[in-house]
Amino acid sequence: MKLLAVETTTEACSAALMIDGEIHERYEMTTNGHSKLILPMIDWLFADACLQPSNLDCLAFGCGPGSFTGVRIATGIIQGIAFALGLPVVPVSNLAAVAQDFFDHNNENLAFVAMDARMNEIYWGVYQRNALGYAELLGKEAVLPAYDIEFPELSGVGIGSGWKPYHQELTTRLSHHLIRHEADNLPRARAVVRLGLEGFKQGVAVAAEYAMPVYLRDKVAKKESEQ
């Protein structure tokens, strides 16, 4: 099974190629260079693996929530490849990707994921590690003020960029349910490709025209600086 994934919805830009379970990733931090970086990253992965895009079985991408421009870049890149090659696509939540990467490198089984959404709000989702080791959403993802979050009566770790500006509100709200928190977690293609493979196995892949972005926030026409 060969699957390509891209993730460009935050300041982290990355692409990953999974070949029969082995993951190769290119990752770089950038403020606004995603459109210049992502295609060379993909080309490098194919060249390094001695593969052609026609060898792929499926595609995956971080479909949001995140920066409006970043979400559109990931969507456009994957739709273009999918249309050209007639490949199925698995849209992957960026919040799920943050949780998956955390679970892949830590022992805790529940994550309170908060990504900074600007405008005094966060993108919020609670994820639990399931029996197969994959991030599974508990409840619904939402965009809302930190003091309005909803969560199950379970203990977990707070992760994601939203924990830096809103750690006080989140810590107060979660109270004794919070084990600890860290704020450096960003979505990465290595997690998107893992969730993409599982989504493909579960039959949730879609045709290119249905591989759509997810914004959560209705005000998608806001300027990028406000996102």
KOLKE-714628 format. One record per atom (N, C-alpha, C, CB): atom name; residue in one letter; x, y, z. Coordinates in steps of 0.05 Angstrom, whole numbers. Glycine has a CB too. Layout:
N
  minu  semi       x       y       z
    CA     a       X       Y       Z
...
***
This chain:
227
  minu  semi       x       y       z
     N     m      17     -24       0
    CA     m       0       0       0
     C     m      18      25       0
    CB     m     -19       0      24
     N     k      12      43     -18
    CA     k      28      67     -21
     C     k       9      91     -19
    CB     k      45      68     -47
     N     l      15     109       0
    CA     l      -3     131       6
     C     l      13     157      11
    CB     l     -21     125      30
     N     l       4     178      -3
    CA     l      17     205       1
     C     l      -2     222      17
    CB     l      23     218     -27
     N     a      10     238      36
    CA     a      -6     256      52
     C     a       8     283      53
    CB     a     -10     245      81
     N     v      -8     305      54
    CA     v       3     332      58
     C     v     -12     346      80
    CB     v       0     348      31
     N     e       3     364      93
    CA     e      -8     380     115
     C     e       3     408     114
    CB     e      -3     366     143
     N     t     -14     428     110
    CA     t      -4     456     107
     C     t     -21     476     122
    CB     t      -3     463      77
     N     t     -36     467     142
    CA     t     -56     485     154
     C     t     -47     501     177
    CB     t     -79     468     162
     N     t     -22     498     186
    CA     t     -11     515     207
     C     t      17     524     197
    CB     t      -9     500     235
     N     e      33     535     215
    CA     e      60     543     208
     C     e      78     519     202
    CB     e      72     560     229
     N     a      69     495     207
    CA     a      84     471     200
     C     a      75     461     173
    CB     a      80     449     222
     N     c      94     458     155
    CA     c      88     448     128
     C     c     101     421     125
    CB     c      98     468     106
     N     s      86     401     116
    CA     s      98     374     114
     C     s      84     357      93
    CB     s      97     360     141
     N     a      99     337      84
    CA     a      89     317      66
     C     a     100     290      75
    CB     a      96     323      36
     N     a      84     269      72
    CA     a      93     243      81
     C     a      85     222      60
    CB     a      82     236     108
     N     l     102     202      57
    CA     l      97     180      39
     C     l      99     154      54
    CB     l     117     180      14
     N     m      77     139      54
    CA     m      77     112      67
     C     m      79      91      46
    CB     m      51     108      84
     N     i      99      74      49
    CA     i     104      52      31
     C     i     103      26      47
    CB     i     131      55      15
     N     d      82      11      44
    CA     d      79     -15      58
     C     d      85     -12      88
    CB     d      98     -35      46
     N     g      73       9     100
    CA     g      75      13     129
     C     g      98      30     138
    CB     g      77     -13     142
     N     e     118      35     121
    CA     e     141      52     128
     C     e     136      80     119
    CB     e     167      41     115
     N     i     140      99     138
    CA     i     133     127     133
     C     i     159     144     128
    CB     i     117     139     155
     N     h     158     160     107
    CA     h     180     179     101
     C     h     167     206     101
    CB     h     195     173      74
     N     e     179     226     115
    CA     e     167     252     118
     C     e     187     275     113
    CB     e     155     255     146
     N     r     176     296     101
    CA     r     191     321      99
     C     r     175     342     115
    CB     r     195     330      69
     N     y     189     357     131
    CA     y     176     375     150
     C     y     192     401     153
    CB     y     172     361     178
     N     e     178     424     152
    CA     e     191     449     155
     C     e     172     470     167
    CB     e     203     459     128
     N     m     182     487     184
    CA     m     167     509     195
     C     m     169     533     177
    CB     m     176     516     224
     N     t     146     546     172
    CA     t     146     570     155
     C     t     122     587     161
    CB     t     146     562     125
     N     t     124     613     157
    CA     t     102     631     163
     C     t      83     633     139
    CB     t     112     658     171
     N     n      94     635     115
    CA     n      76     637      92
     C     n      89     625      66
    CB     n      70     666      87
     N     g     106     605      70
    CA     g     119     593      47
     C     g     109     566      39
    CB     g     148     591      52
     N     h      85     558      49
    CA     h      74     532      44
     C     h      72     525      14
    CB     h      48     529      57
     N     s      61     544      -1
    CA     s      57     539     -30
     C     s      83     535     -45
    CB     s      41     562     -42
     N     k     105     546     -35
    CA     k     131     542     -48
     C     k     144     516     -39
    CB     k     149     566     -43
     N     l     138     508     -15
    CA     l     152     485      -3
     C     l     139     458      -9
    CB     l     153     488      27
     N     i     113     457     -10
    CA     i      99     431     -10
     C     i     105     414     -35
    CB     i      70     435      -7
     N     l     105     426     -59
    CA     l     109     410     -83
     C     l     138     399     -84
    CB     l     104     427    -108
     N     p     158     415     -78
    CA     p     186     404     -76
     C     p     188     382     -55
    CB     p     206     426     -70
     N     m     174     384     -33
    CA     m     174     363     -13
     C     m     163     337     -25
    CB     m     157     371      11
     N     i     141     339     -39
    CA     i     129     316     -52
     C     i     148     303     -72
    CB     i     102     323     -65
     N     d     160     321     -89
    CA     d     179     311    -109
     C     d     203     297     -96
    CB     d     189     334    -126
     N     w     213     308     -74
    CA     w     235     296     -60
     C     w     228     268     -50
    CB     w     245     313     -37
     N     l     204     265     -38
    CA     l     195     239     -28
     C     l     194     218     -50
    CB     l     168     242     -14
     N     f     183     226     -72
    CA     f     181     206     -95
     C     f     209     199    -105
    CB     f     164     218    -117
     N     a     226     219    -108
    CA     a     253     214    -118
     C     a     268     196     -99
    CB     a     268     240    -123
     N     d     266     202     -73
    CA     d     281     187     -53
     C     d     272     157     -52
    CB     d     278     199     -26
     N     a     245     153     -57
    CA     a     234     126     -57
     C     a     235     113     -84
    CB     a     206     127     -47
     N     c     245     127    -104
    CA     c     245     117    -132
     C     c     217     108    -141
    CB     c     265      93    -134
     N     l     198     125    -135
    CA     l     170     120    -142
     C     l     159     142    -161
    CB     l     152     118    -118
     N     q     138     136    -174
    CA     q     123     155    -190
     C     q      95     159    -177
    CB     q     120     146    -220
     N     p      83     182    -181
    CA     p      56     186    -170
     C     p      36     164    -179
    CB     p      45     213    -179
     N     s      41     154    -203
    CA     s      23     133    -213
     C     s      25     107    -197
    CB     s      30     127    -242
     N     n      45     105    -179
    CA     n      48      81    -162
     C     n      30      82    -137
    CB     n      77      78    -154
     N     l      19     106    -132
    CA     l       3     110    -108
     C     l     -24      94    -109
    CB     l      -3     139    -104
     N     d     -33      87     -85
    CA     d     -60      74     -83
     C     d     -80      94     -72
    CB     d     -57      50     -65
     N     c     -71     114     -57
    CA     c     -90     132     -43
     C     c     -76     157     -35
    CB     c    -103     118     -18
     N     l     -92     178     -28
    CA     l     -81     203     -19
     C     l     -95     211       7
    CB     l     -85     225     -40
     N     a     -82     228      23
    CA     a     -95     239      47
     C     a     -85     267      51
    CB     a     -88     221      72
     N     f    -101     283      65
    CA     f     -92     311      70
     C     f    -105     321      95
    CB     f    -100     329      46
     N     g     -91     340     108
    CA     g    -103     354     131
     C     g    -124     373     121
    CB     g     -81     369     147
     N     c    -149     367     126
    CA     c    -171     382     114
     C     c    -180     405     132
    CB     c    -194     363     109
     N     g    -168     410     154
    CA     g    -176     431     172
     C     g    -186     419     198
    CB     g    -198     448     159
     N     p    -191     436     217
    CA     p    -191     465     216
     C     p    -162     477     217
    CB     p    -207     477     239
     N     g    -160     502     209
    CA     g    -134     515     209
     C     g    -135     540     193
    CB     g    -113     496     198
     N     s    -112     551     185
    CA     s    -111     575     169
     C     s    -127     571     143
    CB     s     -81     582     162
     N     f    -143     590     136
    CA     f    -159     588     112
     C     f    -142     583      87
    CB     f    -176     614     108
     N     t    -120     599      85
    CA     t    -103     595      62
     C     t     -89     568      62
    CB     t     -82     618      61
     N     g     -80     560      86
    CA     g     -66     535      88
     C     g     -84     511      82
    CB     g     -55     532     116
     N     v    -109     512      91
    CA     v    -128     491      85
     C     v    -132     489      55
    CB     v    -154     495     100
     N     r    -135     512      42
    CA     r    -140     513      13
     C     r    -116     502      -2
    CB     r    -146     541       4
     N     i     -91     507       7
    CA     i     -67     497      -6
     C     i     -67     466      -6
    CB     i     -42     508       7
     N     a     -72     455      18
    CA     a     -72     426      20
     C     a     -94     413       3
    CB     a     -76     417      49
     N     t    -118     426       4
    CA     t    -140     415     -12
     C     t    -134     416     -41
    CB     t    -165     431      -6
     N     g    -124     439     -51
    CA     g    -118     442     -79
     C     g     -97     423     -89
    CB     g    -109     470     -85
     N     i     -76     419     -74
    CA     i     -54     401     -82
     C     i     -65     372     -85
    CB     i     -31     402     -61
     N     i     -79     363     -64
    CA     i     -89     336     -64
     C     i    -111     332     -85
    CB     i    -100     328     -37
     N     q    -128     351     -89
    CA     q    -149     348    -110
     C     q    -136     347    -137
    CB     q    -169     372    -108
     N     g    -115     363    -142
    CA     g    -102     362    -168
     C     g     -90     335    -174
    CB     g     -81     384    -169
     N     i     -76     324    -154
    CA     i     -64     298    -158
     C     i     -85     276    -162
    CB     i     -45     290    -135
     N     a    -106     278    -145
    CA     a    -127     258    -146
     C     a    -142     258    -172
    CB     a    -147     262    -123
     N     f    -148     282    -182
    CA     f    -162     284    -208
     C     f    -144     273    -231
    CB     f    -169     314    -214
     N     a    -119     280    -230
    CA     a    -100     271    -251
     C     a     -97     241    -252
    CB     a     -73     284    -248
     N     l     -96     228    -229
    CA     l     -90     200    -227
     C     l    -115     183    -221
    CB     l     -69     195    -207
     N     g    -138     195    -216
    CA     g    -162     180    -210
     C     g    -159     165    -183
    CB     g    -167     160    -232
     N     l    -147     178    -164
    CA     l    -142     165    -138
     C     l    -163     173    -117
    CB     l    -114     172    -128
     N     p    -169     155     -98
    CA     p    -186     162     -76
     C     p    -171     180     -56
    CB     p    -198     137     -62
     N     v    -186     195     -40
    CA     v    -175     214     -21
     C     v    -188     210       7
    CB     v    -178     243     -30
     N     v    -171     211      28
    CA     v    -182     210      55
     C     v    -176     237      68
    CB     v    -168     186      71
     N     p    -197     253      73
    CA     p    -194     278      88
     C     p    -189     271     118
    CB     p    -219     296      85
     N     v    -170     284     130
    CA     v    -163     278     158
     C     v    -164     304     174
    CB     v    -134     265     160
     N     s    -178     303     196
    CA     s    -179     327     214
     C     s    -151     334     225
    CB     s    -198     321     237
     N     n    -145     359     225
    CA     n    -119     368     236
     C     n    -118     363     266
    CB     n    -115     397     230
     N     l    -141     366     280
    CA     l    -142     360     308
     C     l    -136     330     314
    CB     l    -169     368     320
     N     a    -147     313     297
    CA     a    -142     285     299
     C     a    -112     279     294
    CB     a    -159     269     280
     N     a    -100     293     275
    CA     a     -72     289     269
     C     a     -54     297     292
    CB     a     -64     306     244
     N     v     -61     319     306
    CA     v     -46     328     329
     C     v     -48     306     351
    CB     v     -57     355     340
     N     a     -72     296     355
    CA     a     -76     274     375
     C     a     -61     249     367
    CB     a    -106     268     378
     N     q     -62     242     342
    CA     q     -49     217     333
     C     q     -19     219     337
    CB     q     -55     212     304
     N     d      -7     241     330
    CA     d      22     244     333
     C     d      30     242     362
    CB     d      32     271     320
     N     f      13     254     379
    CA     f      18     252     408
     C     f      16     223     418
    CB     f      -2     270     424
     N     f      -5     209     410
    CA     f      -7     181     418
     C     f      16     164     408
    CB     f     -34     170     408
     N     d      25     170     384
    CA     d      47     154     373
     C     d      73     157     388
    CB     d      51     162     344
     N     h      75     178     404
    CA     h     101     183     418
     C     h      98     186     448
    CB     h     113     208     407
     N     n      74     179     459
    CA     n      70     181     487
     C     n      52     158     497
    CB     n      56     208     495
     N     n      51     154     523
    CA     n      36     131     534
     C     n       7     138     541
    CB     n      50     121     557
     N     e       1     164     545
    CA     e     -26     171     553
     C     e     -46     165     531
    CB     e     -27     201     560
     N     n     -71     160     540
    CA     n     -92     151     521
     C     n    -114     171     515
    CB     n    -104     126     531
     N     l    -113     195     527
    CA     l    -133     215     522
     C     l    -121     242     519
    CB     l    -154     215     544
     N     a    -129     257     498
    CA     a    -117     283     493
     C     a    -139     304     490
    CB     a    -100     282     467
     N     f    -135     326     504
    CA     f    -152     350     501
     C     f    -137     368     481
    CB     f    -157     365     528
     N     v    -146     368     455
    CA     v    -132     382     434
     C     v    -144     410     431
    CB     v    -133     366     408
     N     a    -127     430     433
    CA     a    -135     458     429
     C     a    -115     471     411
    CB     a    -137     473     456
     N     m    -125     480     387
    CA     m    -108     495     369
     C     m    -117     524     368
    CB     m    -109     483     340
     N     d     -98     543     368
    CA     d    -104     571     368
     C     d    -119     578     342
    CB     d     -78     588     371
     N     a    -144     589     345
    CA     a    -160     596     322
     C     a    -161     627     318
    CB     a    -188     586     326
     N     r    -145     641     335
    CA     r    -145     670     334
     C     r    -173     680     342
    CB     r    -137     681     306
     N     m    -177     706     341
    CA     m    -204     718     347
     C     m    -214     709     374
    CB     m    -224     711     325
     N     n    -195     705     393
    CA     n    -202     697     420
     C     n    -217     670     422
    CB     n    -219     718     433
     N     e    -211     652     403
    CA     e    -224     626     402
     C     e    -203     604     397
    CB     e    -245     625     380
     N     i    -211     579     402
    CA     i    -194     556     397
     C     i    -210     536     380
    CB     i    -184     543     423
     N     y    -195     520     366
    CA     y    -207     496     353
     C     y    -203     474     374
    CB     y    -193     488     325
     N     w    -225     460     380
    CA     w    -225     442     404
     C     w    -235     414     396
    CB     w    -242     453     426
     N     g    -222     394     406
    CA     g    -231     366     403
     C     g    -218     348     424
    CB     g    -224     356     375
     N     v    -234     329     434
    CA     v    -223     310     453
     C     v    -220     283     439
    CB     v    -242     308     478
     N     y    -196     272     441
    CA     y    -191     247     427
     C     y    -180     226     446
    CB     y    -170     251     404
     N     q    -189     201     441
    CA     q    -180     178     457
     C     q    -166     158     438
    CB     q    -204     165     471
     N     r    -146     145     449
    CA     r    -132     124     434
     C     r    -150      99     434
    CB     r    -104     118     446
     N     n    -158      89     410
    CA     n    -175      65     410
     C     n    -158      40     412
    CB     n    -192      65     384
     N     a    -171      17     410
    CA     a    -158      -9     414
     C     a    -137     -14     393
    CB     a    -178     -31     413
     N     l    -139      -1     369
    CA     l    -120      -5     348
     C     l     -97      16     349
    CB     l    -134      -4     321
     N     g     -99      35     368
    CA     g     -78      55     370
     C     g     -84      80     356
    CB     g     -53      44     361
     N     y    -108      84     345
    CA     y    -115     108     329
     C     y    -131     128     345
    CB     y    -130     100     304
     N     a    -128     153     339
    CA     a    -142     175     352
     C     a    -172     174     345
    CB     a    -130     202     345
     N     e    -189     172     364
    CA     e    -218     170     360
     C     e    -231     194     374
    CB     e    -229     143     371
     N     l    -248     208     360
    CA     l    -261     232     371
     C     l    -283     225     391
    CB     l    -273     249     348
     N     l    -282     239     414
    CA     l    -303     237     433
     C     l    -320     262     432
    CB     l    -292     232     462
     N     g    -345     260     425
    CA     g    -361     284     422
     C     g    -357     297     395
    CB     g    -354     305     443
     N     k    -355     324     393
    CA     k    -353     338     368
     C     k    -330     358     369
    CB     k    -379     352     361
     N     e    -319     363     346
    CA     e    -299     385     343
     C     e    -315     411     343
    CB     e    -281     382     318
     N     a    -302     433     352
    CA     a    -316     458     353
     C     a    -295     481     353
    CB     a    -333     460     378
     N     v    -305     505     346
    CA     v    -289     529     349
     C     v    -305     547     368
    CB     v    -284     544     321
     N     l    -291     555     390
    CA     l    -305     569     412
     C     l    -285     581     431
    CB     l    -324     550     426
     N     p    -294     599     449
    CA     p    -276     610     469
     C     p    -267     588     488
    CB     p    -290     632     485
     N     a    -243     590     498
    CA     a    -231     569     515
     C     a    -248     563     540
    CB     a    -204     577     524
     N     y    -262     583     550
    CA     y    -278     578     574
     C     y    -304     565     569
    CB     y    -283     604     589
     N     d    -311     560     543
    CA     d    -336     547     536
     C     d    -332     517     527
    CB     d    -349     562     513
     N     i    -309     506     531
    CA     i    -304     479     521
     C     i    -321     459     535
    CB     i    -275     472     525
     N     e    -328     437     520
    CA     e    -342     414     532
     C     e    -324     390     531
    CB     e    -369     409     517
     N     f    -326     373     551
    CA     f    -308     350     552
     C     f    -320     328     569
    CB     f    -280     358     564
     N     p    -311     303     564
    CA     p    -321     280     580
     C     p    -309     280     608
    CB     p    -316     254     566
     N     e    -321     266     626
    CA     e    -310     264     654
     C     e    -287     244     655
    CB     e    -333     256     674
     N     l    -266     250     640
    CA     l    -243     233     638
     C     l    -218     250     642
    CB     l    -242     218     612
     N     s    -196     238     649
    CA     s    -170     253     652
     C     s    -153     249     628
    CB     s    -156     243     678
     N     g    -139     270     620
    CA     g    -122     268     597
     C     g    -101     290     597
    CB     g    -138     269     572
     N     v     -86     292     575
    CA     v     -65     312     571
     C     v     -74     333     552
    CB     v     -39     298     561
     N     g     -69     358     559
    CA     g     -75     380     541
     C     g     -53     384     521
    CB     g     -80     406     557
     N     i     -60     385     495
    CA     i     -39     388     474
     C     i     -49     408     453
    CB     i     -32     361     462
     N     g     -30     420     439
    CA     g     -37     437     417
     C     g     -30     466     422
    CB     g     -66     435     410
     N     s     -29     482     400
    CA     s     -20     510     401
     C     s     -38     528     418
    CB     s     -18     521     374
     N     g     -63     519     422
    CA     g     -82     535     438
     C     g     -75     536     468
    CB     g    -110     525     435
     N     w     -58     517     476
    CA     w     -51     515     504
     C     w     -31     537     513
    CB     w     -40     488     511
     N     k     -19     550     493
    CA     k       0     572     501
     C     k     -15     597     508
    CB     k      19     577     478
     N     p     -32     608     491
    CA     p     -46     633     498
     C     p     -70     629     517
    CB     p     -56     647     473
     N     y     -81     605     518
    CA     y    -105     601     534
     C     y    -102     580     556
    CB     y    -128     593     516
     N     h     -77     575     565
    CA     h     -72     554     584
     C     h     -87     560     611
    CB     h     -43     551     590
     N     q     -89     585     619
    CA     q    -102     591     644
     C     q    -132     584     643
    CB     q     -99     621     651
     N     e    -145     593     621
    CA     e    -174     587     619
     C     e    -179     557     616
    CB     e    -185     602     595
     N     l    -163     544     600
    CA     l    -166     515     596
     C     l    -161     499     621
    CB     l    -148     505     573
     N     t    -139     507     635
    CA     t    -132     492     660
     C     t    -154     496     681
    CB     t    -105     502     671
     N     t    -164     520     683
    CA     t    -186     525     702
     C     t    -211     509     695
    CB     t    -192     555     704
     N     r    -217     509     670
    CA     r    -242     495     661
     C     r    -240     465     665
    CB     r    -248     502     631
     N     l    -217     454     658
    CA     l    -213     425     660
     C     l    -208     415     689
    CB     l    -191     416     642
     N     s    -197     433     705
    CA     s    -193     428     733
     C     s    -177     402     738
    CB     s    -220     426     748
     N     h    -188     383     754
    CA     h    -174     359     761
     C     h    -173     338     739
    CB     h    -187     347     786
     N     h    -186     343     716
    CA     h    -185     325     693
     C     h    -159     327     678
    CB     h    -209     330     675
     N     l    -144     348     682
    CA     l    -120     353     667
     C     l     -95     341     681
    CB     l    -115     383     663
     N     i     -82     323     667
    CA     i     -57     311     678
     C     i     -34     330     674
    CB     i     -51     284     663
     N     r     -31     341     651
    CA     r     -10     360     645
     C     r     -17     372     618
    CB     r      19     347     644
     N     h      -1     392     609
    CA     h      -6     403     582
     C     h      20     411     569
    CB     h     -25     427     584
     N     e      19     412     542
    CA     e      42     421     526
     C     e      31     435     502
    CB     e      60     397     518
     N     a      46     455     492
    CA     a      35     472     471
     C     a      49     472     445
    CB     a      34     500     481
     N     d      69     454     441
    CA     d      85     454     417
     C     d      74     435     396
    CB     d     113     447     423
     N     n      52     422     401
    CA     n      42     402     383
     C     n      28     415     359
    CB     n      22     383     397
     N     l      37     408     335
    CA     l      25     417     310
     C     l      19     393     293
    CB     l      44     437     295
     N     p      -2     395     275
    CA     p      -8     372     257
     C     p      15     367     238
    CB     p     -33     378     241
     N     r      21     341     234
    CA     r      43     333     216
     C     r      33     312     196
    CB     r      66     322     232
     N     a      45     312     173
    CA     a      37     293     152
     C     a      41     264     160
    CB     a      52     299     126
     N     r      61     259     178
    CA     r      66     232     186
     C     r      42     220     201
    CB     r      91     230     204
     N     a      27     237     215
    CA     a       3     229     229
     C     a     -20     227     209
    CB     a      -4     247     252
     N     v     -22     246     191
    CA     v     -43     247     171
     C     v     -42     221     154
    CB     v     -41     272     153
     N     v     -18     213     147
    CA     v     -15     189     130
     C     v     -24     164     145
    CB     v      14     186     120
     N     r     -18     163     171
    CA     r     -27     141     188
     C     r     -57     139     189
    CB     r     -15     143     217
     N     l     -70     162     195
    CA     l     -99     163     196
     C     l    -111     159     169
    CB     l    -108     189     208
     N     g     -97     168     148
    CA     g    -107     164     121
     C     g    -108     135     113
    CB     g     -90     179     101
     N     l     -88     120     121
    CA     l     -88      91     115
     C     l    -111      77     130
    CB     l     -61      78     123
     N     e    -115      84     155
    CA     e    -137      72     170
     C     e    -164      80     159
    CB     e    -135      80     200
     N     g    -166     105     150
    CA     g    -191     113     137
     C     g    -197      98     111
    CB     g    -190     143     132
     N     f    -175      93      96
    CA     f    -178      78      72
     C     f    -188      50      78
    CB     f    -151      77      56
     N     k    -176      38      98
    CA     k    -185      11     106
     C     k    -214      10     115
    CB     k    -167       0     128
     N     q    -222      32     128
    CA     q    -250      34     138
     C     q    -270      42     117
    CB     q    -251      53     162
     N     g    -260      48      93
    CA     g    -278      55      71
     C     g    -288      84      71
    CB     g    -301      37      71
     N     v    -273     102      83
    CA     v    -282     130      83
     C     v    -269     147      62
    CB     v    -277     142     111
     N     a    -253     136      45
    CA     a    -241     151      23
     C     a    -262     161       4
    CB     a    -220     134       8
     N     v    -257     184      -8
    CA     v    -277     196     -26
     C     v    -264     203     -53
    CB     v    -289     222     -14
     N     a    -280     208     -73
    CA     a    -269     218     -99
     C     a    -259     246     -96
    CB     a    -291     216    -121
     N     a    -242     255    -114
    CA     a    -229     281    -112
     C     a    -249     304    -108
    CB     a    -213     286    -137
     N     e    -271     304    -122
    CA     e    -290     326    -120
     C     e    -303     328     -93
    CB     e    -311     323    -142
     N     y    -302     307     -77
    CA     y    -314     307     -50
     C     y    -293     311     -28
    CB     y    -329     282     -46
     N     a    -268     315     -36
    CA     a    -247     320     -16
     C     a    -247     350     -10
    CB     a    -219     311     -28
     N     m    -263     357      10
    CA     m    -268     385      15
     C     m    -256     394      42
    CB     m    -298     390      16
     N     p    -249     420      44
    CA     p    -238     430      69
     C     p    -259     433      91
    CB     p    -225     457      64
     N     v    -250     433     116
    CA     v    -267     437     139
     C     v    -256     461     154
    CB     v    -268     411     157
     N     y    -273     481     157
    CA     y    -264     506     170
     C     y    -274     509     199
    CB     y    -274     529     154
     N     l    -297     496     206
    CA     l    -311     499     231
     C     l    -321     528     235
    CB     l    -292     493     254
     N     r    -305     547     231
    CA     r    -314     575     234
     C     r    -328     584     209
    CB     r    -290     594     240
     N     d    -351     597     212
    CA     d    -366     607     189
     C     d    -353     631     175
    CB     d    -394     614     197
     N     k    -337     646     191
    CA     k    -326     671     180
     C     k    -301     666     164
    CB     k    -320     691     203
     N     v    -303     649     144
    CA     v    -279     642     128
     C     v    -269     664     110
    CB     v    -285     617     112
     N     a    -285     686     107
    CA     a    -277     708      90
     C     a    -259     727     105
    CB     a    -301     722      79
     N     k    -253     723     131
    CA     k    -235     740     145
     C     k    -207     740     132
    CB     k    -233     731     174
     N     k    -194     762     135
    CA     k    -166     764     125
     C     k    -149     744     139
    CB     k    -155     792     128
     N     e    -128     734     125
    CA     e    -110     714     136
     C     e     -99     723     162
    CB     e     -89     708     116
     N     s     -92     748     166
    CA     s     -80     758     190
     C     s     -99     755     214
    CB     s     -72     786     188
     N     e    -125     752     209
    CA     e    -145     749     230
     C     e    -151     720     236
    CB     e    -170     763     223
     N     q    -141     702     219
    CA     q    -147     674     222
     C     q    -127     662     242
    CB     q    -146     659     196
***
